[in-house]
Every structure is written in structure tokens, then in C-alpha cells.
Amino acid sequence: MEQRTLAASRATATFAHADAALQLTEAVRLLVQGGEAGTPTHFELLHALGRAHWRAGHRDQAVRAFDDAWSLAEQLDDPERAARAAVGGGFSCDFAGEAASARADRCRATLRRLPTGDGATRARLLAELAASLVVHSDRAEARRTAVEARDMARRVDDPVALGYALVAEQFTSQSPARLSERLDDAREIIALSKTTGERPLEVLGRFCLIGAMLEAADPMLDREISAQAAEVRHLNEPGYRRHDVWFECMRSLLRGRVGEANRLAKQGLELALAAGDPDAYSVYGGQAAVALWMQGRATETEEAYLAMRAAEPDTILWTAVLAGLYGMNGRPGDAAMMLDDICLRAVPRDQHTLLTWAAMTEGAIAARHRSMMGELREELELYAERITPVAMGVACWDPVARLLGVLSLALGDVDRGIAELQLAVEVCARVDARPWLAVASLELAEAQLRHGRTTAATPELIEQGSALASTIGIPRLIRLAADLRA
């Protein structure tokens, strides 16, 4: 048994996780055969086996091993070991479905058995509980739990617990008003990974960082996407592979490489499904929808969004997206009907806030809903230099400045609208967001021509937008460019 355990340690050190799982499976068999079943050593081997399976991407086998470890910890009446079994193979990024609910129940049960007061184990469990509550529970409870985990980890000075607590806080508080804190926390998570050697923290921290940098239109975004790809490949854990592919897809969308983006979106879906990620289809849907918009095929998403709205009637995002879809496709009456179901002040401040406002903007302009346009402009002006993220940054939509520009023009504030569209061009250029650079360039040129505000740069804007639209293949913009040249 000792030889098998040593061989497993060597395999883990070289990131050969499947080999480690094979060695530990045999070690468990030999231990039981030797009459040591039900001992603390048996627990340690089961827990190590679960972690090896988890890292190798064998999620079903990992769950079985952790379930066995949990049961054994209960038999041993050992709350600390039960807590380790509850946390399992590592911090989970799966926020939906029965698995999240089961994790939450197990975390709560273990927390009740731990000694009262501060502790690293309690902080780690609280972080896991917070992540499990993100989707199908009260988000306020998730947020409170994450903050409690973070504060406790700082008090006990446990950097690993702190790293995972900060990840949990990121997932429970994605409000655009917290962008500065999100950037700082993501960088702290990566730093904690390097000082502790807890390498999954680097992948999770950079996952948070990339999404925040996209929203901030940070010119160094490309560098972090490449760093994420390198770390995921080095870590060699299939469960994290989607975190690389998702952002590679986002980068392809930014560049307007539709075919490549579609291929990566499908690859990301396959990897997420293989990892048992219940968010697999929602991520794929967001990426595929952006690609369809570039191809002039956005109307093909209507049926899916109607189904989502029916399944989640309290989620404002789906109603807003339908309003935007109808607004962009010449159906102002349908857009107005959707907007009638939305109270702007009720839009949650979370990862979907900017996307919800962006979709409502398209609907409100088409429906000529002046009061809503004014309210949207007031909400959006605080974030003028942002880009609208989709699902924590796995895709993106308009720069906020472009939304402000078209709102101002629709409200008759021409000079302000032109200035905001100029800012949109600058924001898109920072991160080389080519489809939206084409949109902003052509809409700015159109506004200048329509309102007699042309400059020496107007023809250059038309040529820039036309070239990008033609290269990417965006039908609406190709037609607009031709009209502007006429």
C-alpha cells in the first residue's frame, strides 16, 4: 500500500492525475484487504483518491470517493475530516442544479458540527456554501456568507482559505459598481496562489480578472487570456480546460472571427458538459448569440429566449433581451410590450446588469419610450468607459458609450450623442473589439452626416467601419456603409 501511495504522490507532482487515481484505487483495495477499513488512514486514502479523480476530470468517480470519505468521517465522528470531504476536490464553479443544492446541504450539516468560532476549515466551508447559493437561493444570503468567509479567513491568517473566500465573494457580487474591488480581489487571489502553491486559485482568480478587465476595457486583456491558457494547460486538469476555451472564444468574438468563435463555443460546451457543469448551455448560448448577431441572424435566438423567459419568468434579463431583439429587428410594438413588463429600478445589480440595460436600450429606442430612455441614460452614464460583459466575461456586447450615444441622439441631444459615440470608438480600439468598433465608427459617421457635424475624420470612420464590417461579414453594417458612401 505504501508503494502505491508513494507512486500516486509522484504522479500528482507531475500532474499525471489519472495515473495517481489508478495508484490510489489499488492502495485503497490493499488497505481494505489488509483489515484497515474504517480507519483514519482509510479516510485519507479515499479523500486523496477523490482529489485525484477530480483533477483527472473523472467527476462521477470523484463524487463517489468523497461520498465514501464523508460517510467514513461520520462513522469516525470527525467533523474536521467531514469538512474536508464536504469541500471535496476543490472549489466548485458550478452554481446551478441539484449538485449545488446538495453541496449546500452538506456544507450546512458540516458547519453545524464544527467547533464554534473562527477556523480555516470553517472559512473554507463558508466559501463553498456561498458559491452553492449563487443561483437558486437568496443572493443576499450568498453574499453574506461569502463576506463572512472572507473576514474569517483574514482573522485566522489562512491564505488558502482567504483565496477561496475571495473567489466566492467574486461570484456572489458582480455588480458593475464594484469593478475596482473586483479587479483588486482577483489580483489578490492570483498572488495568494503563487505564495501558497495552491495553483487552482490562479485559474479561478484569473477567470475573475479577465471578466473584470473586459468590462474595464483594459488594453492588457489579451495578455491575461494568454496567461490563463498557459496555466490551464500546465495544471492539466480537464475540469478547468473550459476556463481557457471560453476566453479564447471571447477573444475570437472580439476580433470578429465568427467561424473560429463558433468552433471554440462548441468545444467549450463539450468540455463543460464533460466536467458536469450545469452552466454549460447558458455559456454556449451567450457566445452563440453574439456570433449569430454578427452574421445578421439574431432573430434565430428568439425561440430560445422565449423558452428561457417561460422557464424563469422572474428573471428580468430574458424579457429585456427579447425587447432588445425586437427593437433591433423592426418590431417596436413587441419591444414595447416586453418593456411594459420591466421595472427599471428592479433590475438586479449583478453580472447581468449592464447586459440588461443594453438590451432595454435597443427596445426603448425602437419603441420611442422617452421616459425609459432618459432613465437608462442616467443609469448608464456612470459606466461610460465600460464594455458590456456577458456571463462574467465569456462574451461581450456593446461598449456603454455606444449605448449612451444612441440614447442621447434619440433624445435629441446631438452634441452629447456624437461625443459619446466618439468615446465608444476609443473604448473599442483599446481592446481591439472589431465588430463594435465597426458599429461605433459607422454610427458616429452617420450622426455627423445627418446633423451637419462632419469633420475631416468622417470619411476615415466610414472606411474603417466598412472595411471591418466587410471582413467580419456583418450584413447590416455593410448596408449602412454603402448608404453613407452614397
Secondary structure, 3 states (H helix, E strand, C coil): CHHHHHHHHHHHHCCCHHHHHHHHHHHHHHHHHCCCCCCHHHHHHHHHHHHHHHHHCCHHHHHHHHHHHHHHHHHHCCHHHHHHHHHCCCCCCCCCHHHHHHHHHHHHHHHHHCCCCCCHHHHHHHHHHHHHCCCCCCHHHHHHHHHHHHHHHHHHCCHHHHHHHHHHHHHHCCCHHHHHHHHHHHHHHHHHHHHHCCCHHHHHHHHHHHHHHHHCCCCCHHHHHHHHHHHHHHHCCHHHHHHHHHHHHHHHHHHCCHHHHHHHHHHHHHHHHHCCCCCHHHHHHHHHHHHHHHCCCHHHHHHHHHHHHHHCCCCHHHHHHHHHHHHHCCCHHHHHHHHCCCCHHHCCCCCCHHHHHHHHHHHHHHHCCHHHHHHHHHHHHHHCCCEEEECCCCEEEEEHHHHHHHHHHHCCCHHHHHHHHHHHHHHHHHCCCHHHHHHHHHHHHHHHHHCCCCCCCHHHHHHHHHHHHHHHCCHHHHHHHHHHHC
